Amino acid sequence: MSKTLIRGARVLGGEPQDVLIDGETIEAVGTGLSAEGATVVEAAGRVLLPGLVDLHTHLREPGREDSETVLTGTRAAAAGGYTAVHAMANTFPVADTAGVVEQVWRLGRESGYCDVQPVGAVTVGLEGKQLAELGAMHDSAASVKVFSDDGKCVDDAVIMRRALEYVKAFGGVVAQHAQEPRLTAGAQMNEGTVSADLGLGGWPAVAEESVIARDVLLAAHVGSRVHICHLSTAGSVEIVRWAKSKGWDVTAEVTPHHLLLTDELVRTWDPVYKVNPPLRTEADVLALRAALADGTIDCVATDHAPHPHEDKDCEWAAAAMGMVGLETALSVVQHTMVDTGLLDWAQVADRMSARPAHIGRLAGHGRPVAAGEPANLTLVDPDYRGSVDPAGFASRSRNSPYRGRELPGRVTHTFLRGRATVVDGKLA
């Protein structure tokens, strides 16, 4: 088996150490390590993290390969420092059966750039009327543990309760896209001053917050796990904080774009800023950052949502919702959380690797950088500064809201079970 010696890396942002990888495992962590014949990576000044884990990725395959495929999506993930992603169920056909989730899982294994854990749909066809084959998907080769109708809300309280009861039997979790559909009919952006100025249909914060309030109560009643997808408002933060204070099994994620961008950008009328849930206010952004820092929000999830050019390069009302995010997520987190002093690198490892892996019950990921652990690792140059150019993305789509924006940090190496998937900032 091949050996790799990472020399002088700041493990979790700490003092420089050497990390020796032997095959799929970390053999040793210390100073002055050596190994005859090992590939040496000089990492002075760089930060070594456990491989990142994304709880919320849209890989689009099967059915929308014009946007993304499992191969291109996992290449983008590796370039962004990810060693595992959870692939959302809103594909064509929907991932609501054992057959479809196994197909996605096998495509992930074939790609070889990162592990792909399929997310199963909660309801048949994402239609919110009948529970999907939750048990069969869990018992399949894909071993599904996270279920979500993301893109749509499970708005029927009885269906949501039944789903929570069902997944409790095998330790699964329902990940809710919190959006009351009747409060958001025709909505185009956040409801507020900007929507009023632009004459666009508003998406009120309460449409998210009311569903979260209901679902944390349901989860407590059932004694099951609920995870809140892409939490985006200050009010949502307070509801999750309250639920956690009660000891309920509630977790939540925030996207990088909701940590940085605000609804003021919609004044440009550039559909790249059209997303679900919508960009919110500066006050919401600051509340989200504070909640990620204090642990109320458990993790960062990209909600990587690729779209072909024609679905975004059109008038605002007709444009698709969503942004690509895998290749810029760590840079945005460094910019908003590390460089502002809200998180250190060890806490970044917690929010972007350990906690998402735990929520998804994903073995082998989110582990400490220590001897005997799987060699799923990400090496970052935090001193790098550069403008984002989507033309160089590994993703098939280019709908990034950061085009031309200077962001810090660059992933130089990614290792999946000891095998380099990214070397010197380029896909291996």
N, C-alpha and C positions, 0 to 999 in steps of 0.2 A: 504494500500500500504506500502511496506517496505521502511525503511529509512536507509541511509548510511551516516556516518559522516567521512569525510576525514580530519584528524587532522594534522595541521602544514605543509601543502604542500606549496611549493613556486609556487604560481600561476603565470604562464608565466615567471618563473625564478625570481620573485620578493620576497618581504618579506613573511615569513611564515603566512599562513592564514588557517582557517578552512572552509571547504565547506560541506554544508549539502544538501544531495539529498533526496527528498521526491517523491517516485514513479518515474516518468519519467522526473522530472524537478529539477533543482537546486533551493532549497528553500531559501538558504542564503549563503553569503560569508562574513566572518569576523573573529574576534578573540574571543576566549573563548566560542565558540558555544557548545551547548549540545543538546541532543535529547534522551529522554527516550526510551530504546528498540532498538536504532539504532545500526546497525553493524558499528563498529569503525575500520577505517584503519589508522594506525599510519604512517604518511608520512614525518616525519622529514628529511629534506635534499633533499627530492625528488621534482621534477618539475612536476606541473600539467598543462597539455595542453588540448585544445579542441581535440576531437577525430580526428585522421588524416583522410584525404580524398585523395584517389588515382584516378587520372584521366586516368590511363593507366594500366590496369590489364588484363592478359590473364587467364581466368578460364577454357578454353578448352572444357567445356561442353556446348552443345552436341557434341559428335563425337570423342573426344580425351580424354576420361576418364582415359586412361592409363597414361596420363601426370598429370591431375588435374581434380577435379570436383568442382562444385560450393561449396559443403560442405567443402572439404579439402582446397580450396583456401580461403574461408572466415574464416576458422579456422586459416590459416596462417596470414591472414590480421589482425584478432583480436590479435594474438600473437605479431604482429608488431606494435600495437597501433592504427590500423585503425578501424573506425566505418562505413566507406562507401568506396566502390570501384566502378569504372566504368569498366564494362566487355566488352572487345573488341570483334569485330564482326567476326573475322576470325575463326569461328567454323565450324563444319560439321554436318548439313547444315549451311551455312553462315547465320548470323543474318541480313537478308535483307528483312524480312517480319514481320508484326505485330505478327504473330503466334510464330516465333522463339524468338523474344525479350520478349514476354510475358512469354514464357517458362522459359527463363533465370531469369527473374524478379521473377517469382513464386518460382523457386528453391532457390533464394536468401532469400525470405521471410521464406521459410521452414527451411533454415539452421539456422537462428537466431543468427549468430555470427557477421554479419555486414550487412548493407544495400547494395544491389547490384543494380546498375543503368546500364542497358544495353546500349551499344553504338551500333547504327545502322550502317549498311554498307552504303556507299555512292552510290555504283553501284551494280547491280545484280551480285551475285557470286563473288564480288571483281574483276570483269573482266575489269572494266574501260570503258565499252561500252554503258551501259544504266543505267539511274538513278534508284535506288531502290525505294521502297515504303516509301519515307521519311515522307510524310504527314500521312500515315496510322500508321507508327511506332510512330510518335509523338502523334497521337490521341488514341493510344492503352492504355491499363492499365499500361504499362511500362513507358508511357509519355517520350519517348526518345527525348533528346535535343542535344546530341552530336553524330555526324556522322563521321565515319572514315573507310577507306579501309586499315587500318594499317596492315603492312606486305607487302603491295603494295602501290605504289604511284598512286594517281589520276593524271596521266601524261598528259591527254588530256585537253588542256586549255578550250575548249568549255564545256566539261562535268564539269570541276571544276567551271566555271562561272555559269552554270545552277544550280549546287548544292548550291552555295553561294546565288543565287537569291531565290531559293526555301526555304532554311532554314530561310532566313531573315523574311519571313512572320510570323513565330511563335517564333522568337528570338533564333533560334538554332545556332549551330556553327559547322563548318566543321573542323575536326582535321586532318591535312595533314601529312602523312608519306613522307617526302621530299627526294625523291631518283629518279633522272633521270635514267630510266632503261637502256638506251642505253650507258650511261657513266659508268655503273656498271656491265655490262654483264660479268659474270665469275669472278667477284671480290671476294676476300677472306678476305681482311683486308684493313686497311687504306693505301692509296697510299703515299709512302714516302721512307725514308731511310731503314726502317726495311723491307718493302715489297720487295725492291730491293735486300737487302741482302739475304732474304729467298727465293726469286724467286716466290713469291705468287702474284696473280693478284691483282692490286691495286684499291682501292675505293677512287677516288679523292674527296676532300672537295667540289669542285665546283658542283659535282653531287647533293649535298644537297643544296648548296647555290643558285644555279640557279633556283631551284623549289621554294624556299622560296621567292626569289626576284619576281618571276612571281606572286606568290599567294598573296603577300601583295599588289601588284598593282591591282590584280583582286578584292580583298576585298575592296580596296579603291574605285575602279570604281563602284562596285555594292552597296557599303555602307553596307556591311555585316560583319560578324565576322569570322575570321580564326584563328585557333590555330595550332601552330607548334609542332608536336610531337618530343620527344627525340632529341632536338637540340644538335649538337655535335661539331661544329667547331667555331673558333674565327671569321671567316668570316660571319657565320650565325648570330652570336651575333651582329655584326655591321649592318647587314641588318635589323634585328628586331629593334635595337636601332633607326635606321633612320626612319623606318616605324612609330614607336611610336612618334618620334619627329614631325611627320606630323599630329598627332592626329588620326591616323587610328586605327581601332578596331582589333588589332593584339595582341595575347598572345602566350606564348611559355613555354615549360617545359624542364627540364633537368633530366636525370636519376642519381641515386646515383653512378652507376658505371662509368659514364662519368665525375663525379666530383673527382674520385679517381684513376682510372686505366688508363694506357697508352698502346700504341701499342707495347712497349718494351716487354710486357708480352707474346706476340705471339712468341717470340724467344723460349719459352718453348715447343711450339707445343702442348700445352694442349688445346683441343677444348672447355674447359669451358670458355675460353676467346674469343670465336667466337660469335659475336653478331652483330645485325643490328640496327642502324648504327654501324660501327666498332669502337673499341677503337682508340682514336686519340693520338696526341702528348702531351707532357708536356705543351707546350705553349697553346694548345687548352684547356687543363684541367684548367689552371690558368685563362684563359679568361672566361670560364664558371663559375668558382667560383666567379669572380669579377662581372659578369653580374647577377648572382643570388643575390649577396649582394646588388647591386645597384637597383635591381628591373627590369632590362631589361628582364631577364628571370623571369617569374611570379611565377613558382612553381616547386616543385620536384615531379616527377611521376616515379613509379618504373619500368614500362615496364616488370613487373613480367612475365617471359616466361618459364614456366616449360616444361621439356622434360624428357621422360623415359631414363633410364640408357643407353640403347643400341643406342639411338640417339646422345649421347655425347661421349660415350666411344668407339671411333672409330678413323680412320685417319681424319686429319684436313679437307680435302676437302669434305668428306662425312658427316661431323658432321652438326647437326642442329644449327641454330643461336638462341642465347637467353640465359638468365640467370634468375634464381629465385631471387626475391629481396624484397618481402613484409616484411620478418622477420628481415632483416638487414638494411633497408632503414634509419631508424631514427639514428641508430648507425653510419652509414657512414656520414650522415649529421652532426652529432655531431663532428665526427672526422675531417671532412674537413672544416666545416663552423663555428661551435661554438667554438671548442677548438683552432682554429686558430684566433679567434677574428673577423671573418668576419660577423657573425650573432649572435644576442642574442636570448634567448629563445622565446621572444615575436615575433621576426621576423621569427623564425622557425614555430611558430603557424600560422603566416601569409602565409608563403610559402608552408606549408604542410597541411593546413586545410582551412583557410579562402579563399585564392585565388582559389584553385582548386574547392572548393564548389561554389564559385561565377561563375567561368568559366562554370561549369557544370550546373549552375542554380539549385543546389541541396538544397532544403529547409530543415531546421532543422540541418544542419551540418555547420561547420566552424563558429559557433557562439561564442560570448564572453563567458568567464567563469564568469557568473553573475547571480544574482537571477532572476528567471523567464525564464531562457533559458533552452533548452533541455539538459539533463544530458548525453551528448555524450562527454566522457572524457578519457584522457590517462595520467597515472601516470608513470613517468620515474625516474629511479635511475641513475643520470648522473655520479656518482662516480664509478660505476661498471666497471670492466675491465675483459674481458674474450675472449678466443679463439672461433672462430666460428666453430661449429660442425653441419654440415647439417644433420647428423643422427638423431638429435633431433628436426628437423623441423616438423611443422604441415603440411606443403605442401607435396603432394604426390611425388614430384620430389626433387632431391638433387643437381642440377646443379648450385651450388653457386661458384662464383669466389673468395670467401673470406674464403674458407676452411682453417682452421689452422691459420688464421690471427687474431691478437688481435684487437678488436674494443671496444670502450667505450660505456657505457650506456646500460640499460636494461629496457624494459617495464615490470613493476610489476603488473599493473592493467589496464584494459580497461573496460569502462562502455558504453553500448549501451542503450540509453534512461533509464539510471538508473540501468540497470541490468548488473551485472558483467559478462563479457565474459572471462576475464583473472583475476586470483587472485594469488598474490604472484608468478608471472611469469609463472603460469600454466593455461591452458585452463580450464574454469569453466565447 
